[in-house]
């Protein structure tokens, strides 16, 4: 387990390692894990460290206390109401969201309580999400005169346009089952089963080739921004390169030989 640079009760993000699964816990429970500048910087640093850690296979993003994340820290924003501060805040937040898609490890959001505004954005930018049936989601900035423009980027890439715009224009909450039906989360379980379900999903990924997972995640996000023909050309090249890896050879030989593969990470 990695020791935080600050005492656990003071650290903005807590890290726990368990057999390839790294859990990052947002640690401002009394503020419903609001994304202050310091929280964003701490989470960015942890993700960058994980990206370079070959022992890290899957990331679970969780929240301490009663909520997953209530979005940006509005008190901090009002106390620093200069355009330069706002530009840097949203640039750093955008960089964080993109980093979630760029690190080689899949990231699973473990959602309980509320995930609102930038908290909902966090869920949308994680690769996968598992929610407690009591979780609720909203892009509630519109209720205080602030259209959730940056959360809209993630929502528009998860939900249908009309479902995303309804959330953005009304600020109304949707429940966990609706979030799953609309594509924001993968699975919904009872609150007491949340950790077990997250662990089940994470361990299913850990059991696969880290090389194939990393190549596949990178390919998935890149092809989304391409036209159809270019996407197939790129995907074909990725598959050809993947077939040249030692893990692919081992995996196919193991399948043919009816045995469990021994991944080499190459």
N, C-alpha and C positions, 0 to 999 in steps of 0.2 A: 504493500500500500504506500502511495506517495504521501509524504508529509507536507501539508500546506505551509506556505511561507508565513502565514499568520496563525494564531491559535484558532482551532476549529470554530469556536463561537464567534470569531471575528472575520474569518475568511468569507469573501463574497461567493466563492465557488468551492465546494468540497469535492475531492477526488477519491474514489475507492476502486481498487483493482481486484478482480477476482477471476482468475483463469481465463484471461483474454477479454473479459468484459469490463470496461471502464465506465463507472457511473459518475457523472458530474451532477452535483446537486446545487441548484441556485439557493443561496443561503442568506436571504433577507426575509425571514418568515414574518416579522412584524410589519413589513411593508408589502406583503404578498409577493415578494421576490420581484419588485419593480426593477426595471433595467436602467439603473443609473449609469453614468459614464464609467464609474469604477467597476460596476458589475459587468458591463460590456467588455471592458479591457481585460478583466480577469478571465472571462469565458473565452475570449479570443486567444489569450495566452495558453490556456489549457488545451484548446483545440489544436493549436499549432504544435504544441509539445506532443500531443497524441499522434498527429499526422506523421511524425518522425519516429514513433515508437513501434518497432516490429512486434512487440509482445501484445500490443493493443489490437484487438480484432473487431470489437463492436463497442460503440459508445451508447450509453443510456443517459438521456438528459431528463432530470427530475427536478422537483421543487420541494423545498423544506416547508413545513407548516401546513396551513389549510388550503393553499392554492399552488397551482403550477407557476403561473406568472401573470401579473395584472398589467403588463405593458410597461411603457416608459414611466419614469419617476416624474410626475407632473409638478410636484413641489420643487424639485431641482430645476426643471425647465422654467418655471415662473421666477425662480430666484436668479436665473441667468438668461434673461430675456433679450439677448443680443443675437443678431442674425448669424454672426460668425460662430457663436456657441452652437446654435441650432444646426448649422451646416455641418459642423464637425461631429455633432452627436449622431445625426442621421447618416452621415458618411460612414462612421465607425460601426453603426448598427447594420448598415447595408453590407459592409465588408464581413461582418460576423455571419450574416445570413448566407452569403455566398460561400464562406469558408465551410459551413455545414455541408454543402454539396461537393466541395472540392477535396476534402480530406478522404483518404482511401478507405477508411472504415465506415460502414453503415452506421447511421445515427438513428436511434429509436427514442421518440418522445414518450415519456411515462407521465400521463396527464391525469391529474386529480384536481378537484375544486374548479376554479375558474382559469381560463386562458383567454385573456382579453387584449385587444389592440396588438401591441408588439408581442405579447405572449401568445396570441393566436397566430401571429406571423411566425414565431419560433416553431410552433407545431407544424405549420404548413411547409417550412423549409427543412425540417428533419426528413430523412428518407422514409421512415416508417413511424407510426404512432399507435400506441395502445392507450385507451382511455377507460377510466372507471365510469360505470354507468351514471354516476352522480356528477360527472364533469360537465361544464357548460362553456360555450365558446361565443365570443362576440368581438366585433370591431367597433368599439363603443366611442371612438373619438368624436364621431358626428354629434354625440349627445352634448359635447362641450364646445361645439363649433369648430371641430378639427377633423377634416376628412382623413381617414386612415390610408393615406397614399402609399406609404411603404408596405404596410400589411397587405394592401391590394395586390402587390406583385406576387406574393406567395399564394394568396387566395385564388387569383386568376389562373394560377398554374395547378390548382388542385380541384377546384369546384367548376361547375358550369358557369357561364357568364351571368346568367340571371340570378342564380343562387348566390354568387359572390357579390353582385351588386346589391341584392336585397340586404345582405349583412352589412355592407359598407354604407348604404343609404339610410338604413333604419337604426343601426346600432343594437338591434334586438338580439337576445341570446338564442342560440340553438342548443338542444341537448345532445348528449353523446351519440345516441342512436341516429339522430338526424345528421350529425357530423359524419358518421360512418356511411350512411346512405349517400351523402353528397360528395364523399371522397376525401374528406379532411383527415380521417383516422382509419386505420386498418381493422382494429378489433375493439370491442367494448365488452367489459367484464364487470362482475360485481366488485365493489371496492376491496373486499377482503381477498380477492383473487388477482388483483392487479400485479403485484410483484411476481407471482408465479407465472402469469401469462407473459409478462415482459421477459422474464428469465427463459421461458420456453422458446420464445421467438429469437432471443439473442443467441442461445445455445445452438439452435438450429443453424444459424449463420456461422457461428464459430466452427462448427463441424465441417464446413466446406473449405475449399481451397482459398487461401488468402489472396493468391495471385489472381484467380478468376474473379473473386469478389471485387478487388480493387480495379481491375481492368473493366469489369462490367459496370461498376458505378460511374466511372469516368465516361465510358461510352454512352451510358443512358442519358446523362445530362447534356453532353455535347450534341447528340443527335436530335434532341428536342428543338434545337435552334436552327436546324438545317432543313432544306427542302427534301422531298421524298427521295429523289434520285441520289443526292449527295449523302443522305443518311444511310442508304443501302450500300453505297460505295465505302463509306467509312466503317459501317458495321461489318462488312465483308473483310476489310483489312484487319479489324480488331480480332475477328474470329480466326483468321489465318495466323496472326501473331499468337493468339491464345493457344492454338493447336501446337505451336512450337515449344511451349513451356513443358518443363519436366512434370508439373502437376497434371497437365492434360494427359500426357503419356501414362502416368501412374494411374490416373482415374479411369481411363479406358481399359488399361490392362487389368485393373482390379475388378471392373464391371464384367469383363469377359471371363476372368478367373473366379468370379463369384466370391470375392473377398472384400474386406474393408480397405479402402485406400489409405496409404501412408503419405500424407502431403509433405512436400519438401519446401514449399514456399518459394519455388523457382519455376 
